[in-house]
Amino acid sequence: MIPLHLRISGFLSYRDPVELDFNSFELACISGHNGAGKSSLLDSFTWVLFGEARGKGTDIININQDVKAAEVTLTFKYEGNIYRVQRTLPRNKSTVLEFQVLDQTTEDGQWKALTEKTTRDTQARIEQTLRLDYETFINASFFLQ
């Protein structure tokens, strides 16, 4: 899996929307002061893909009262396809999970929905597509603190 674009809003320490374009570099080092959002950045990957992060439930929504929802969108390349996963958790509501693949056969590149009828079924489809679950992903991708 090669990340292409990440958008974070209202998630843990990221109150305002932040976008990262991974096409502009090949290797990155995440550094910063305590509380700068380094771990939150990594948590955004696990949360969008697997619904798992340090915070449980609504704890992942930024504590600022103006924030209405936590939202993370990840676009990535995997086995020749480009996928997009968007997970949103509005305050006092259920998680919304969307999974899409880019139709590269059309000139304008339309997104084709892979979202299932339930969040649980969509989650299973993401894991089936990646052939990874949360535990395998973090053990293969992260050096935990």
C-alpha positions in Angstrom: 0.0 0.0 0.0 1.4 3.4 -1.1 -0.3 6.4 0.5 -1.0 9.2 -2.0 -3.1 11.7 -0.1 -4.3 12.1 3.5 -6.9 14.6 4.8 -7.5 14.9 8.6 -10.2 17.1 10.3 -11.4 17.2 13.9 -9.3 14.1 14.6 -7.5 14.0 18.0 -5.0 17.0 18.0 -6.0 18.0 14.4 -8.9 20.4 14.9 -8.6 22.2 11.6 -8.4 20.4 8.3 -4.9 19.3 7.3 -3.9 17.7 4.0 -0.8 15.8 3.2 0.3 15.0 -0.4 2.6 12.0 -0.3 3.5 12.4 -4.0 5.9 15.2 -3.1 8.4 13.0 -1.3 9.6 9.4 -1.1 10.9 9.3 2.4 9.6 11.2 5.5 10.6 11.6 9.1 7.9 12.7 11.5 9.4 14.9 14.2 8.2 17.6 16.5 7.6 18.6 20.1 5.4 16.7 22.5 1.8 17.2 21.6 2.5 18.4 18.1 0.4 15.6 16.6 3.0 13.0 15.5 1.1 10.1 17.1 -2.2 11.5 15.9 -1.0 11.5 12.4 -0.1 7.8 12.6 -3.4 7.1 14.4 -5.3 8.6 11.5 -4.0 5.8 9.3 -5.1 3.0 11.6 -8.5 4.7 12.3 -9.4 5.4 8.7 -8.4 1.9 7.6 -9.5 -0.2 10.6 -11.5 2.0 13.0 -8.8 1.6 15.6 -6.8 4.4 17.3 -5.5 5.4 20.8 -8.8 7.1 21.6 -11.9 4.9 21.8 -15.3 5.9 20.5 -15.9 9.6 20.5 -12.5 10.2 22.3 -11.0 10.6 18.8 -13.0 13.7 18.1 -11.0 16.9 18.9 -12.0 18.3 22.3 -12.8 21.8 20.9 -16.5 22.4 21.2 -16.7 23.8 17.7 -15.6 20.5 16.1 -18.7 18.6 15.0 -17.0 15.4 13.7 -13.7 13.6 13.3 -13.0 12.8 9.6 -10.1 11.1 7.9 -9.8 10.4 4.2 -6.9 8.3 2.8 -6.2 7.8 -0.9 -3.7 5.1 -1.6 -2.4 2.9 -4.4 -2.5 -0.9 -4.0 -1.9 -3.6 -6.5 -2.3 -1.3 -9.5 -5.5 0.3 -8.2 -6.2 3.6 -6.5 -8.5 3.4 -3.5 -10.1 6.0 -1.2 -11.3 5.3 2.3 -13.2 7.9 4.3 -14.3 7.4 7.9 -16.3 10.1 9.7 -17.6 10.1 13.3 -20.0 12.9 14.0 -20.6 13.8 17.6 -23.4 11.7 19.1 -23.9 9.7 15.9 -22.6 6.5 14.3 -19.5 6.1 12.2 -19.8 6.6 8.5 -17.4 4.5 6.4 -17.0 4.8 2.6 -14.7 2.7 0.4 -14.1 3.5 -3.3 -11.8 2.5 -6.1 -10.8 4.8 -9.0 -12.2 3.7 -12.4 -9.0 4.1 -14.5 -10.8 3.0 -17.6 -12.6 6.3 -18.0 -10.9 9.5 -19.1 -12.2 11.6 -16.2 -11.5 8.9 -13.5 -14.7 8.4 -11.7 -14.8 6.9 -8.2 -16.7 3.6 -8.0 -18.3 2.7 -4.7 -17.1 -0.4 -2.9 -19.1 0.5 0.3 -21.3 -2.3 1.6 -24.7 -2.0 3.3 -23.2 -1.8 6.8 -20.0 -0.4 8.4 -19.1 -3.9 9.5 -19.4 -5.3 6.0 -17.5 -2.3 4.5 -14.7 -2.9 7.1 -14.5 -6.5 6.1 -14.2 -5.6 2.5 -11.3 -3.2 3.2 -9.5 -5.9 5.1 -10.2 -8.4 2.4 -8.9 -6.0 -0.3 -5.7 -5.2 1.7 -5.4 -8.8 3.0 -4.6 -7.2 6.4 -6.3 -6.7 9.7 -5.4 -4.0 12.3 -2.9 -6.2 14.3 -1.0 -7.3 11.2 -0.9 -3.7 9.9 0.5 -2.1 13.0 3.0 -5.0 13.5 4.2 -4.7 9.9 4.1 -0.9 9.6 4.9 0.7 12.9 7.7 0.7 15.5 5.5 1.5 18.5 6.8 3.8 21.3 
